[in-house]
Each structure stands twice: as structure tokens, then as C-alpha cells.
Amino acid sequence: MSRKIQLAAKRILDLIAAAFGLFLLIPFFVLLGIVIKLDSPGPIFFKLRVAGRGGKPFGQCKFRTMVNGARQKAHPFETSATDPRITRVGRLLRRWSFDELPQLWNVLRGEMSLVGPRPTFLEVASRYSDFEARRLRIRPGLTGLAQVHGRNLLSWPERVALDIEYIEQYSLWLDTKILVRTVPAVLESRGVYGDDGKVRMHDLA
């Protein structure tokens, strides 16, 4: 099967999976929304301006895990396991990656895919080298090759190399393997934070 056909099939499968997933998760989303509102004042959802395919900006949708206005109260691009801005409910959402589930809406809209390089802040993408910019040749994903290999436990160059390897060797079979491997990675909370308990943007520290 040609790469062009496989990419077209990828988009069709994304649409089906995202629509079905959002429909099934409606009751869970309502429950999480209530809990988030009871835990701290502020909106239920939080949107990050990130770079999509070709560098096109879009709002990456997540459940809010920090206090309202958190980006104005400390470093806007970094966090840690002990960051006081993270709410009690937010810690649980991050632990199980539930905060990422609203991105199914981004998948449905065609801004993201189930599998691909993770989205990056616009401020970071604008400073990509030519090699790093190759990450933008495909839609960003909910999960990806770098995520199942360690996520934030990997150095930035390691993540970039894995993302580009995914793009260059793309196949539907590779997507399937990544999705299957994502389940244990999420259950084990592997790589939510780095070895030192922090998450840093590689070139904005």
C-alpha cells in the first residue's frame, strides 16, 4: 500500500475513532468537568497555542490541571511534579493522562491525529532548526513513537529523532503498534515528568 493511501486511511481512521471516542466519553467528560469546577475556580478546559502541520497554529484542547491564570504566575513553559500551580484533581488527571482526552476534538477537526509527534508551543516551534522543523511535516498526535519510548524521560534530541523516524517510516502498522504500546505506558505513568521530576522546554530554559 502506498504512503499516500496509508495517510488517507489514517485520516479516515482518526475521524472514526475520534467521533466514537468522544461519544462514549461524554458521561466521563461531564463527571470530570464537575470535579474540576468543584476543586478550583476557573474554566474546565484549557487551550494551548501550538504548532500543527506545516507550523499552522491551533488551540490544543486539554482539561485544566492548574489554577486559573497559572502561566502568568510562574514559568509559562515549564512545570514539575511539585508545582504548586497544579490542582489536586489536576495531579490525578496528569497521572493518568486524562487531561489529554479532549484532544480527540482536535483530531476530529483535523488539527491532530491519534498518532504523531506531540504538539509544541508556537514559541518553541518558531525557533526550530531545519532538522527539528521536520516534525511539522505531519499532524501532531495524541501519542507517538517518542511517548512510548519514555516521553519526558528522553532528551529533546532523542524525542526529535524518534519523531522524524516515525514520519519517515510511517505505516498503519506502525500506528497500531504505537497505540497498543501507549496503554501500558499510560498505566505506568511512564515519563509524565523527567528524571528530576521536571518538564522543561528544550530551548526556552
C-alpha positions as CSV (number, residue, x, y, z in Angstrom):
1,M,0.0,0.0,0.0
2,S,1.5,3.4,-1.0
3,R,2.3,6.0,1.6
4,K,-0.4,8.4,0.1
5,I,-3.1,5.7,0.5
6,Q,-2.0,4.9,4.0
7,L,-2.1,8.6,5.1
8,A,-5.6,8.9,3.6
9,A,-6.6,5.8,5.5
10,K,-5.0,7.2,8.7
11,R,-7.2,10.3,8.4
12,I,-10.4,8.2,8.0
13,L,-9.5,6.0,11.0
14,D,-8.8,9.2,13.0
15,L,-12.2,10.5,12.2
16,I,-14.0,7.3,13.1
17,A,-12.0,6.8,16.3
18,A,-12.3,10.4,17.5
19,A,-16.1,10.6,16.9
20,F,-16.7,7.2,18.6
21,G,-14.4,8.1,21.4
22,L,-16.0,11.5,22.1
23,F,-19.5,9.9,22.0
24,L,-18.5,7.2,24.5
25,L,-16.7,9.6,26.8
26,I,-19.4,12.2,27.2
27,P,-20.5,11.0,30.6
28,F,-16.9,10.8,31.8
29,F,-16.2,14.3,30.5
30,V,-19.3,15.6,32.4
31,L,-18.1,14.0,35.6
32,L,-14.5,15.3,35.2
33,G,-15.9,18.8,34.4
34,I,-17.9,18.8,37.7
35,V,-14.9,17.6,39.7
36,I,-12.6,20.2,38.1
37,K,-15.0,23.0,38.9
38,L,-15.5,21.9,42.5
39,D,-11.8,21.6,43.0
40,S,-10.7,25.1,41.9
41,P,-12.3,28.2,40.3
42,G,-11.8,28.6,36.6
43,P,-12.7,27.0,33.2
44,I,-13.0,23.3,32.7
45,F,-10.9,23.3,29.5
46,F,-7.6,24.9,28.8
47,K,-6.3,25.7,25.3
48,L,-2.6,26.0,24.4
49,R,-1.5,27.7,21.2
50,V,0.7,25.1,19.5
51,A,2.1,24.4,16.1
52,G,0.4,21.9,13.8
53,R,1.3,20.5,10.5
54,G,3.3,23.0,8.5
55,G,3.6,25.1,11.6
56,K,0.0,26.2,11.4
57,P,-1.2,27.4,14.9
58,F,-4.2,25.9,16.6
59,G,-5.7,25.6,20.1
60,Q,-4.7,22.3,21.7
61,C,-7.6,21.4,24.0
62,K,-7.0,19.9,27.4
63,F,-8.8,19.6,30.8
64,R,-7.4,22.3,33.1
65,T,-5.0,20.9,35.6
66,M,-3.6,24.1,37.0
67,V,-5.0,27.0,38.9
68,N,-6.6,29.7,36.7
69,G,-4.0,32.0,35.2
70,A,-1.2,29.7,36.0
71,R,1.0,30.7,33.1
72,Q,1.1,34.3,34.4
73,K,2.1,33.2,37.9
74,A,5.3,31.3,37.1
75,H,7.3,30.0,34.2
76,P,4.8,29.6,31.3
77,F,6.6,26.7,29.6
78,E,7.9,24.6,32.5
79,T,6.4,22.6,35.3
80,S,7.3,19.9,37.8
81,A,5.7,17.2,39.9
82,T,5.7,19.6,42.9
83,D,4.5,22.7,41.0
84,P,2.0,24.4,43.4
85,R,0.0,25.6,40.4
86,I,-1.2,22.1,39.7
87,T,-4.5,21.4,41.4
88,R,-5.4,18.3,43.4
89,V,-7.6,17.0,40.6
90,G,-5.0,18.1,38.1
91,R,-2.4,15.8,39.6
92,L,-4.7,12.8,39.1
93,L,-5.6,13.9,35.6
94,R,-1.9,14.2,34.7
95,R,-1.1,10.9,36.4
96,W,-3.5,9.0,34.1
97,S,-3.2,11.4,31.1
98,F,-6.9,12.1,31.3
99,D,-6.2,15.8,30.7
100,E,-5.2,14.8,27.1
101,L,-8.6,13.3,26.2
102,P,-10.3,16.5,24.9
103,Q,-7.7,16.5,22.1
104,L,-10.0,14.0,20.4
105,W,-11.8,17.1,19.4
106,N,-8.6,18.4,17.8
107,V,-8.4,15.0,16.0
108,L,-12.0,15.3,14.7
109,R,-11.2,18.8,13.4
110,G,-8.2,17.6,11.5
111,E,-5.7,19.6,13.6
112,M,-4.3,16.4,15.2
113,S,-4.1,12.7,14.7
114,L,-4.2,9.8,17.1
115,V,-0.5,9.1,16.5
116,G,2.2,11.6,15.6
117,P,4.8,13.9,17.1
118,R,3.4,15.7,20.2
119,P,2.4,19.4,19.6
120,T,4.9,22.0,20.6
121,F,4.4,25.6,21.8
122,L,4.4,28.1,19.0
123,E,7.2,29.9,20.7
124,V,9.3,26.7,20.6
125,A,8.4,25.8,17.0
126,S,9.4,29.3,15.8
127,R,12.9,28.5,16.9
128,Y,13.3,25.1,15.4
129,S,16.4,24.2,13.4
130,D,15.8,22.8,9.9
131,F,16.1,19.3,11.3
132,E,13.6,19.9,14.1
133,A,11.2,21.5,11.7
134,R,10.8,18.1,10.0
135,R,8.5,17.3,13.0
136,L,5.9,19.6,11.4
137,R,5.5,17.6,8.2
138,I,2.6,15.6,9.6
139,R,-0.3,16.3,12.0
140,P,0.8,16.2,15.7
141,G,-0.6,13.3,17.7
142,L,-2.2,12.3,21.0
143,T,0.6,9.7,21.3
144,G,3.7,8.9,19.3
145,L,6.9,7.0,19.0
146,A,8.7,9.2,21.5
147,Q,5.9,8.8,24.0
148,V,6.1,5.0,24.1
149,H,9.9,5.2,24.4
150,G,9.9,7.3,27.5
151,R,8.2,10.7,26.9
152,N,9.9,13.3,29.1
153,L,12.5,10.8,30.3
154,L,14.1,11.3,26.9
155,S,16.3,14.2,26.0
156,W,14.9,16.7,23.4
157,P,17.3,15.4,20.6
158,E,16.1,11.8,21.3
159,R,12.5,12.8,21.1
160,V,13.1,14.7,17.8
161,A,15.0,11.8,16.3
162,L,12.1,9.4,17.2
163,D,9.5,11.7,15.8
164,I,11.4,12.1,12.5
165,E,11.9,8.3,12.4
166,Y,8.2,7.9,12.7
167,I,7.5,10.3,9.9
168,E,10.0,8.8,7.5
169,Q,8.9,5.2,8.3
170,Y,5.2,5.8,8.6
171,S,2.8,2.9,8.1
172,L,-0.6,2.0,9.5
173,W,1.1,-1.0,11.2
174,L,3.4,1.4,13.0
175,D,0.5,3.4,14.2
176,T,-1.1,0.2,15.5
177,K,2.0,-0.8,17.4
178,I,2.3,2.6,19.0
179,L,-1.4,2.7,20.1
180,V,-1.0,-0.7,21.7
181,R,2.2,0.3,23.5
182,T,0.6,3.5,24.7
183,V,-1.8,1.6,27.0
184,P,0.9,0.2,29.4
185,A,2.9,3.5,29.1
186,V,-0.2,5.4,30.4
187,L,-1.0,2.9,33.1
188,E,2.6,3.0,34.4
189,S,2.6,6.8,34.2
190,R,5.9,6.5,32.4
191,G,7.6,9.8,31.6
192,V,4.9,12.2,32.8
193,Y,7.9,14.1,34.3
194,G,11.6,13.9,33.7
195,D,14.1,12.0,35.9
196,D,14.4,15.1,38.1
197,G,10.6,15.5,38.4
198,K,10.5,18.4,35.9
199,V,9.3,19.1,32.4
200,R,11.4,21.7,30.5
201,M,11.2,23.2,27.1
202,H,14.5,22.5,25.4
203,D,15.3,25.9,24.2
204,L,13.4,28.2,26.5
205,A,15.0,27.3,29.8
